[in-house]
Every structure is written in structure tokens, then in C-alpha cells.
Amino acid sequence: MSVLLNHINELKVAEAFTKQAEIFDQLYGDDKVVQYKRKRVRDHILKYAKEKGSMLELNCGTGEDAIFFAQKGFQVHATDISSGMLDVLKRKVKGSVYENRITTELCSFTELEMLSGRRAFDYLYSNLGGLNCTADLNKVLESLGDLVREGGVITLVIISKFCLWEFLLMFKGKFTTAFRRILSANGRAAQVEGKNFRCWYYNPSFLRKSLKDKFDLIDLEGLCTIVPPSYIYNFADKYPKGFQLMINTEERLKNKWPWNRTGDYFIISFRRK
């Protein structure tokens, strides 16, 4: 994808999520699968984060994770391409006891060389597939080395190229959905609040290859491999016992092959050499 087309796509993403910013928490805040996903990612990060260290967040959205880590004593520089999302975050923290632990900046993750808060952080993370909104993920990954101190960690949550839940839809005759990620070399159309843009899917091997010169892989977990994706609406409310059983099963299998790479997402962490 050309630089110009990728830039146009980013502008569409920014417009879409700015339009959704005011209702984003209302839409997803009480969703039990979304809550499960956030807890999984936060628990994963806390395993490796240096106590009260500095963090850089890419695509912070309305700041739910930034606020969580600020409450834990971390200093978070939260960035996003959507001005609307950042406005919501700034309103949330204004006047709070952790306001001085969160700074914000409007910046695309494909232009991190422009980051005014640029320095070496103890930790860098990006949650829930924000990085899938670019065809140029390799450029993003190449820019991360200078943003993390030696021994520091990055954790990225990526929408995977192969999703077991979607693949199984083949047996219900839904072949387009079953193979939409696998056959998505040129990206797939997405829509938020009536705004159209494209997203791309990636395998863990792509990230590992791109980061191998400066980072060592330290952890890989599947996310929503057994637990259903959040777009399967109300599953957790309709089947609470089944949902809890799925959570318990995924907890046991999350690091094991092939479950660590066949979920709706994967959580992958690297340590800076």
C-alpha cells in the first residue's frame, strides 16, 4: 500500500473513532468479554512492568488502560490519532489524583519520530488491535527500538490472521467470514460510525521477524481462542457458567501451541536487547 493511501486510511480511522469517542465507553464498558480482554492484557503487562516505571501507550482510545496503570503508580504518555478520543481521556483525568501521571499527545503510530514526548520508556504497549489499522506495521515496529530502554518491554495486542472461532464458521456455510482474514493480503473493509476504512491482520511470526534485531520474544498468548469474540453479542450474559468454563479453559491453554496463535487476538511481548 502506498504511503499516500496509508495516510488517507489513517485519516479515515481518526475520523471514525473521533466520531465514536463520546459513546465508546457506553458501547463497550459493560461488555463482559471486553472486560475479560482488558483484564487479560493488564495482567500480562503487570507481569513484566517495572514498578512505577514510565509507559508509552499507542492508540490509547478513551484512556481506560492509561488510567488503570496510572492508578497503579506508573507514569503514562498516552498517544492516539483521534483527537476525540484524547479529549475524552483528558476530561476523565482532569482534577483527579492521578492527573499528573498521565500526559497525552496526538500522534500516529506510523509517525513516532514526530513524538514530542520522545524518550526511552520502561514499557511500551498497544491494546486491542489498534495497530491493525495500518498496512505499514513493519515501519511501526522498526521505530520502537529507540522508544524503549535496554531491558525494557513492549506488549502488543494484535488481531490475528487466523481466528479459530471464525474458521469454524466454515461448517455453517459462512465461507466468506471463515476465510476473510486468511485471504486479506490487501486488507479488509471495516466501518465505525458509518465511516469506512481498512484494517490488516498479522501473524506472530511477522512481528518476531520484524523485531528480532533489537528485541527478544518473551511471551505469546492467545486471546479469545476459547472465549468467544466480543462481537458474539450477549454470550456471557446468556451462558454465564459456560462463559466462566471457557475463561478457565483459556487460562490453561493461552500459552500453548496452537492456542497461543489462533485467537481473535494474540498478546505478544518482547524485551529490548
N, C-alpha and C positions, 0 to 999 in steps of 0.2 A: 504494500500500500504506500502511495507516495506521501511525502511529508505534508503536502498541501491537503490531501484528502484526510490524512490522520488528524491534522489540525482542525479541519471542518467538523470531523466527527467529535472531537473533544469539545468544540463549541456547542454542538448539539447536546452532548452529555451534560455540560454545565447548565444549559438552558432547561433541560428536562428536570434535573434534580433541584435546581433553584425553584422551579415551579412547584415541586413536591415538598419542599423543605418545611413549610408550615404545618403540613399534615403527616409528615414522615413518622414521627413518634406515635401519633394517634393510630396510624395504619399498622405499625409493626411492634409497638412497645409491649402489648399484652399477648402477642403471639407466643405460645409455649415453645414452638420449635425454634423461633428466633432467639428466645431467651436461652434455650439449650445451646444453640450455636455460640452465642456470646459467652456463656459460661465456659464452654469448652476452650474457646480461644483464649480467654483471660487466664484460665487455669494453666494452659500451656505456656503462655508468656511468663507468668509468675514463677514457673519452674526455673527459668533462665535469667530473669531480670535481676540486675544488681540492685540491692536495696536502696531505695530513694535516689536512683540514678536518673539520668536525662533520657528522654524518649522523643523520637521524631515519628509522628503518625502521618501516613499518606492516606488521602481520601477519608478524612475524619468524619464526614457527614455532620449530623447534629451534635456530635461530641459525646455520645454515650460512653465510649471506651476511654476517651481522654479524661472525662470526669471521674470514671472509675479509678483509673491509675493515679490521677491527682489526689483522690481521697486516700490512696494507699501511700502517698508521700512522694510520688515521682513528679519530676518537672517535665511537662509535656509541651512540645511545639507541634500544634495541630494544623495540618495543611489540607486544603481541598481546592478543587477547580470551581466549585459552586459558591458564589457569593452568598446565596440564600441560605445554604447550609451553615456557613460560617456565622451569619447573622444570628441564626437560632442558637448556635453554641455560645456566642458572646452574651446573648441575653440570659442564657441559663446560668452562666458563671458570674455575671455582674453582681457584685456585692456579696458573693459567697466567701466562705472561709478559705476556699482553695483557688480563688480568682488569681492570686499571684503565682500559682503553679502551672497555669495554662496560658500559653501565648498562641496566637493564630496568624495564619498567613494564607493569602490567596495565591496558590501556585499549582501548576500542573506537575504531575509526577514525571512527565516527559521533559520538563524544563527545570530540573532540580539545580542546575548550575546557576539559575537565577534566584535561588533561595536566599533571602536576606538574612535569615537565621542560620545560615550555613555554618556548620562546625562538625566536629566528630562527636556523635552521640553515643551513649552507652547501649542504646537499644533503638531499633527501627522496626516498625510494624505497619501492616496494611491489612485491614479486615474485610471479610465478606465480599470478595470478588471485585473490588474497585479497580484493580489492575487489569481486569479482563476488558476494560473499556478502551484498550489500545491495541493496535496491530504491531506496535513497536516496543513490545515488552523487553526485548533484548537491550534496547537503548536504556530503558529504565534500570534494568539490572546492572548494566555496566557502570552506571553513575552512583551506585550505592556504596562502593568501596570507600570513597572519600568521606562518606557521611557517618561511618561507624568506626569507633576507635578499635585498635588491636585488642582482640579478645571479646569485643562487643558482639551482639547477636542481632540478627534480623529474623522476623517471623512474618510470613506472607500467607494469606488465605486466598486461594485461587479456585475459581470454578473449573472443575476438571474436564478433560477431553472425553473421558468415558465415565458415565454415571450408570451404575448398576440398576437403579430404580427406573431410569428412562429406557435402558436397553431391554428390560423385561417387558416393556410395553409392546415389543415386537410380537409377543404371544397373544396380544389382544388385537393384533392387526394394525397397530398405530406405528407404521414403519417410519413415517416422517419424523415423529418425535423420538423414536428409538435410535435413529441414526443421525439426528441433527447435529450433534456435537462432533461425532467421528468424521462427518463429511463437511466440516466447516472451515476449510483452509482459508477461505476468503471472508470469514466472519459470518455472523448470523444477525438478522434484524432483531432489534429489541425496541420496546416502547415504554415510556414512562410519562404519565400525564399527557398522553396524546402526542408526545414528541418522539420522533424516530431517530435511532442511532444504531450503530453496530457494536457487537462485542465478539471476542475471540476466546477460544478455550485452549488450555495448555496442559501438558503432562509434567509430572515432577522432573522427568529426565531433561526437559528443556531448561528448567531453572538450574538444575545441578550443572549442566554443561556450561551455561552462561556465567555462572558464579565460581566455577572451580578454581580459577587462578587466585582469587582473593579470599574465598570462603570455603569452609568445610561443612558438609551436611552433618547436622547433629540430631535431627528428629523429623519424622514424617508420619502424619496421622491422617486417616480418612475421616471426613466429617459428613454426616448424613449418608452413611453407607447402609446401615441397618435402620436407623431412624429415618423416617420419610422426609423428603424435602418440604420446605415450608409452603410451597405452592399447592401441596395436597391439603386443602383447607379443612380446619377443624378436626383433623385426625386425633390430635392429643386430647381434645375435649370429648370426642365421641368414644374413644377407646383408651381411657387413662391407664388401665392395667397393662394393656398391650404396649402402650407407649413407654411405660416405665420398663417393661421387659426388654424392649428394643434398646433403650438407653443402656441398660445393664449389659446387654449383649455387645453393643458397640464399644462400650468401655473396655471389654475384654479383648476385642479384636482390632481396635483402632490402629495399632502399630504393626499388625501382622499383614504379610502379603497374602492375598491381593487386596485385602480390605483397606489398606492404607493408601490406596490409589484408585479406588472405584466408587468413591462417594460423590455426592453432589459437589463437594469441595474437597480440597486437601489442605492441611495445615503443614507448612514446611518451614524449618528453621535451620539457619546457618550461623557458624561462628567465624568472625573475621580472623584471618591468619595473622 
